[in-house]
Amino acid sequence: DWRLIASLSYQESRFNHNAVSWAGAYCIMQLMPETAEFLNVDLDAGVSDHTAGGVRYLQWLDQRLENEIEDELERVKFVLASYNVGLGHVLDARRLAVKYGKNPNVWKDNVDYFVLNKSNPKYYLDPVVRHGFARGQEPYRYVTEIIDRYHHYRNVYEVLAQNQ
């Protein structure tokens, strides 16, 4: 959905195609250099190429999770978190959810808790964790803010469409 991509792009760069993060991510969808290389996106390419690359990366993440998380709307949250913090950290959080009796296929009040707490040694040093420490507060907020904004964009678009 283009409104989800718009919400993600706003979250990443505030639609600034010249944005560069402290970690080295760049352009409107804030691709990391390694990810851009994997996607064959040149640093000097235009916004449309960067956006297409970001969408391909979202699709790649979705394909990695689709056999595990069948509910498409639920899976979007996992894809967004993976886009932000990395698929490995999200998979760690899913393993922690299983270990602690939570549902590894549900984001809210299940896997989100373990993503949020990947900065806590109790969790990032757990034997089921393969990718170690992560600043979990960022992806936790990231998912919520993108989904909330996406719903707002959908509502605005529907109102505008009805008034035409």
Secondary structure, 3 states (H helix, E strand, C coil): CHHHHHHHHHHHHCCCCCCECCCCCECCCCECHHHHHHCCCCCCCCHHHHHHHHHHHHHHHHHHHCCCCCCHHHHHHHHHHHHHHCHHHHHHHHHHHHHCCCCCCCHHHHHHHHHHCCCCHHHHCCCCCCCCCCCCHHHHHHHHHHHHHHHHHHHHHHHHHHCC
